[in-house]
């Protein structure tokens, strides 16, 4: 077919019609955003499918439009942001988010009007609006530090996290986008050189605002805490970030606690990474001071039996006073802003905690550190805690002490002298020499603490068998029968007692069967615990001891 001629202005007419249609669509989408009121609370915050879809369509529709048209749409969005209805303000911030994401190159032209409005929205009375305000600025984060209103934005973000006199803010899901925005901003070198506006707003002043959220009921908020703290320390060298030393003690307490007790794997990994960063960035003196003050409680928490709640007195809960100062209290304090009653220690958490404690060797045993008295004292105190764990009558504590000793020796930097470890080494030899699972602390007759209740049950049932025999006039076949009241009475003695009682009536046989079942269970549990303790002390996972150290 013959080619048809096209008028020279056909393409221009099509472009104008296309732009006209997109502008008309943008107006209609703005109407939808201003009128929609539907919100679904199926998650931590509101889900607004109509407003979210409309905002996405608006951002996509603005892609081919000229800058003036985009600025006009943003102007309309900012008008909606001043409406009294929270749903309309929420819609406006969703639209702003997708416009900034779609037209990133225009952000420098749009932010002079949009940034002050979004900063004001961070102080909105509605939680979902505050969260949407932080999310709206995320796509343009790299442009924000060059803006004149950037310091007030930083002050608003930190101020929102620090206003914990309002209980609703502590449990607010809007804390997630706020901390994501803080994390994204501090990933930029320009942000680190720009302090928030106002007195008392340096990093050493505002970073403690993060710590109360480490106990937040929403896992994504807890994850954001450690990601934000890690980002703030990212790229720092030891001694380069002075503010880290000021918060190191509290930060290490809270991060160690999260490493041990966190049930969400991703959050636990982020907390562990934050602990490693603290050990790397904080000065050796600050780390040694934290160890000297808190290592006893850290070791006690790590040695808590699996699937049990730790001692609330050892837990650290951070709240912020109305004046902005930090207040560190225990989990047993009535002023604690969150309950610690459901926090449980797991075996996986214990191994993470032991690994975290072993990271201290890179600081306390680094070449040249041995000559500094505070650092040497901290290392000696940690060694004393390992020895104390090995002396405990609990298999769990002995396991923890053995694992910690092995991991500690593995983590000592290459070229640093190995500590002699005379005290824990001697105690370890005593433990390995105790080969009878029923007497793990020989010559003491005490059993493992974990089976104390089972031993008491075997003693009760043994006494019950003797009473049943006496009631039925059944006498033991031997004159020397083990006494259930004697120290050291265990599974073997119970079996001897059961064998010494002749067969009798049904009641007697029922008591014998119950005793033998309990004695069998006790023997198996003692063997399991003792085998684990010996394996840990002799070179079991997570590392062997035989080839480590000189002690």
HUFEN-V945177 format. One record per residue. PHI is phi in radians with two decimals (* if undefined). NEAR is the number of other ideal C-beta (glycine too) atoms within 12 Angstrom. Layout:
PHI:NEAR / PHI:NEAR
This chain:
*:3 / -1.26:4 / -1.20:5 / -1.55:7 / -1.36:7 / -2.03:11 / -1.08:10 / -1.03:8 / -1.71:11 / -1.10:13 / -1.08:12 / -1.15:13 / -1.10:14 / -1.10:15 / -1.13:16 / -1.16:17 / -1.13:15 / -1.09:20 / -1.12:23 / -1.10:17 / -1.13:17 / -1.15:27 / -1.15:26 / -1.10:17 / -1.10:25 / -1.09:37 / -1.10:20 / -1.15:18 / -1.17:36 / -1.11:36 / -1.13:19 / -1.07:30 / -1.10:43 / -1.38:30 / -1.81:19 / -1.23:28 / -2.25:18 / -1.38:20 / -2.51:25 / -2.00:15 / -1.75:13 / -1.60:10 / -2.17:15 / -1.26:22 / -2.26:30 / -1.31:30 / -2.01:21 / -2.04:34 / -1.10:17 / -1.20:25 / -1.14:40 / -1.10:31 / -1.16:22 / -1.10:33 / -1.16:40 / -1.11:25 / -1.11:26 / -1.13:44 / -1.08:35 / -1.18:22 / -1.18:31 / -1.47:40 / -1.00:25 / -1.50:22 / -1.38:31 / -1.24:20 / -0.97:19 / -1.10:16 / -1.16:28 / -1.11:37 / -1.10:25 / -1.14:22 / -1.13:41 / -1.08:43 / -1.04:26 / -1.13:31 / -1.08:43 / -1.20:32 / -1.14:22 / -1.08:38 / -1.17:36 / -1.65:18 / -1.25:24 / -1.31:13 / -1.32:22 / -1.15:28 / -1.11:28 / -1.22:34 / -1.11:39 / -1.10:44 / -1.06:43 / -1.08:43 / -1.24:47 / -1.07:48 / -1.11:50 / -1.07:49 / -1.03:40 / -1.34:39 / -1.18:49 / -1.16:40 / -1.24:28 / -1.33:30 / -2.03:34 / -1.04:24 / -1.13:18 / -1.56:30 / -0.94:33 / -1.03:23 / -1.44:24 / -1.54:39 / -1.16:36 / -0.93:24 / -1.62:29 / -1.39:41 / -1.11:37 / -1.06:25 / -1.16:32 / -1.19:50 / -1.10:36 / -1.13:25 / -1.19:45 / -1.11:41 / -1.81:28 / -1.12:34 / -1.28:18 / -1.69:27 / -1.12:32 / -1.17:35 / -1.20:42 / -1.07:42 / -1.11:44 / -1.16:44 / -1.12:40 / -1.15:45 / -1.16:37 / -1.12:47 / -1.54:46 / -1.00:34 / -1.10:32 / -1.83:40 / -0.99:38 / -1.23:24 / -1.60:31 / -1.20:42 / -1.05:29 / -1.51:20 / -1.54:31 / -1.14:17 / -1.61:26 / -1.20:33 / -0.99:26 / -1.08:26 / -1.11:42 / -1.03:40 / -1.08:29 / -1.16:37 / -1.13:45 / -1.17:38 / -1.12:31 / -1.13:39 / -1.19:43 / -1.55:38 / -1.53:28 / -1.59:36 / -1.24:19 / -1.68:20 / -1.04:14 / -1.15:17 / -1.24:31 / -1.15:33 / -1.72:25 / -1.32:35 / -1.23:33 / -1.19:43 / -1.12:42 / -1.12:36 / -1.12:41 / -1.08:45 / -1.25:43 / -1.11:30 / -1.17:43 / -1.04:45 / -1.10:31 / -1.14:30 / -1.21:36 / -1.38:39 / -1.32:25 / -1.66:26 / -0.98:14 / -1.12:19 / -1.21:31 / -1.10:24 / -1.67:13 / -2.05:26 / -1.24:24 / -1.04:33 / -1.34:22 / 1.91:18 / -1.24:11 / 1.14:20 / -2.21:27 / -1.29:23 / -1.05:34 / -1.13:24 / -1.52:27 / -1.72:36 / -1.03:42 / -1.01:38 / -1.12:42 / -1.31:45 / -1.12:43 / -1.05:38 / -1.37:46 / -1.16:50 / -1.87:37 / -1.13:37 / -1.20:23 / -1.68:27 / -1.08:26 / -1.15:29 / -1.22:37 / -1.08:40 / -1.09:33 / -1.11:38 / -1.02:44 / -1.31:43 / -1.16:34 / -1.16:41 / -1.08:46 / -1.10:35 / -1.18:32 / -1.13:38 / -1.61:38 / -1.05:27 / 1.45:17 / -1.42:27 / -1.76:14 / -0.99:25 / 1.48:18 / -1.42:17 / -1.99:31 / -1.13:19 / -1.15:30 / -1.11:36 / -1.06:30 / -1.24:23 / -1.91:36 / -1.05:43 / -1.07:32 / -1.19:39 / -1.08:46 / -1.22:45 / -1.06:39 / -1.24:43 / -1.21:48 / -1.11:48 / -1.07:46 / -1.18:44 / -1.04:44 / -1.38:43 / -1.86:39 / -1.10:37 / -1.55:23 / -1.53:25 / -1.09:17 / -1.16:19 / -1.18:32 / -1.07:34 / -1.13:26 / -1.17:34 / -1.14:44 / -1.10:34 / -1.13:29 / -1.12:47 / -1.06:43 / -1.10:33 / -1.12:34 / -1.08:45 / -1.11:38 / -1.48:30 / -1.53:33 / -1.17:40 / -1.19:30 / -1.06:35 / -1.15:26 / -1.18:33 / -1.13:44 / -1.08:36 / -1.15:27 / -1.16:41 / -1.12:43 / -1.03:29 / -1.51:23 / -2.13:35 / -1.12:39 / -1.11:24 / -1.22:31 / -1.08:43 / -1.14:40 / -1.14:31 / -1.14:45 / -1.12:44 / -1.61:43 / -1.16:35 / -1.05:29 / -1.09:24 / 1.15:16 / -2.20:20 / -1.41:23 / -1.28:36 / -1.12:21 / -1.08:26 / -1.16:19 / -1.59:30 / -1.44:39 / -1.91:43 / -2.15:37 / -1.87:41 / -2.19:34 / -2.00:35 / -1.25:20 / -1.05:12 / -1.47:13 / 1.69:23 / -1.37:18 / -1.50:30 / -2.35:24 / -1.72:30 / -2.25:27 / -1.56:24 / -1.19:33 / -1.57:19 / -1.34:20 / -1.13:12 / -1.46:17 / -1.03:25 / -1.29:30 / -2.49:31 / -1.48:18 / -1.87:29 / -1.21:14 / -1.79:16 / -1.33:32 / -2.29:23 / -1.50:34 / -2.09:25 / -1.10:25 / -1.07:24 / -1.12:37 / -1.10:41 / -1.13:29 / -1.12:38 / -1.15:42 / -1.10:42 / -1.09:36 / -1.12:44 / -1.10:52 / -1.18:37 / -1.11:39 / -1.12:46 / -1.09:41 / -1.18:32 / -1.72:44 / -1.33:40 / -2.00:38 / -1.14:30 / -0.97:18 / 1.63:16 / -1.33:30 / -1.09:27 / -1.42:13 / -1.59:22 / -1.04:15 / -1.04:25 / -1.24:33 / -1.09:26 / -1.11:22 / -1.14:34 / -1.09:39 / -1.14:27 / -1.21:27 / -1.15:43 / -1.09:37 / -1.13:25 / -1.20:36 / -1.09:48 / -1.09:30 / -1.11:27 / -1.08:44 / -1.20:43 / -1.53:24 / -1.21:30 / -1.50:28 / -1.67:31 / -1.11:39 / -1.08:34 / -1.19:37 / -1.15:42 / -1.04:41 / -1.07:45 / -1.07:43 / -1.15:43 / -1.09:42 / -1.14:46 / -1.09:48 / -1.14:39 / -1.16:35 / -1.07:44 / -1.18:36 / -1.16:28 / -1.51:31 / -1.07:31 / -1.02:22 / -1.12:13 / 1.65:11 / -1.46:22 / -1.19:22 / -1.30:24 / -1.20:28 / -1.17:17 / 0.93:34 / -1.12:18 / -1.18:25 / -1.15:37 / -1.13:29 / -1.14:17 / -1.17:31 / -1.11:37 / -1.09:19 / -1.12:23 / -1.15:38 / -1.21:26 / -1.39:18 / -1.45:31 / -1.68:17 / -1.60:23 / -1.04:29 / -1.32:35 / -2.28:27 / -1.22:41 / -2.01:29 / -0.90:20 / -1.47:13 / -1.18:17 / -1.43:19 / -1.16:23 / -1.44:38 / -1.10:38 / -1.07:23 / -1.14:33 / -1.88:35 / -1.04:22 / -1.18:17 / -1.23:30 / -1.10:36 / -1.06:19 / -1.17:26 / -1.08:40 / -1.13:33 / -1.11:22 / -1.24:33 / -1.14:40 / -1.10:25 / -1.15:28 / -1.15:42 / -1.12:30 / -1.14:19 / -1.12:28 / -1.14:30 / -1.16:19 / -1.13:15 / -1.78:22 / 0.98:11 / -1.80:23 / -1.77:16 / -1.05:21 / -1.37:16 / -2.31:13 / -1.35:7 / -1.76:12 / -1.89:26 / -1.00:31 / -1.58:18 / -1.09:30 / -1.42:15 / -1.31:18 / -1.13:18 / 1.52:26 / -1.15:33 / -2.49:40 / -1.14:37 / -1.13:26 / -1.16:33 / -1.11:43 / -1.13:26 / -1.10:25 / -1.12:36 / -1.09:38 / -1.26:21 / -1.43:25 / -1.67:34 / -1.11:19 / -1.11:16 / -2.56:22 / -1.05:17 / -1.06:12 / -1.08:19 / -1.16:27 / -1.18:21 / -1.15:18 / -1.14:32 / -1.13:33 / -1.10:21 / -1.12:24 / -1.12:40 / -1.12:26 / -1.13:22 / -1.17:33 / -1.13:37 / -1.12:23 / -1.12:24 / -1.08:37 / -1.10:28 / -1.16:19 / -1.19:29 / -1.09:33 / -1.14:25 / -1.13:21 / -1.11:33 / -1.21:33 / -1.09:21 / -1.15:30 / -1.13:39 / -1.16:27 / -1.11:26 / -1.13:38 / -1.23:39 / -1.63:27 / 2.27:22 / -1.33:21 / -1.12:20 / -1.52:29 / 3.11:28 / -1.51:22 / -1.92:37 / -1.07:21 / -1.71:13 / -1.94:28 / 1.19:27 / -2.13:15 / -1.40:24
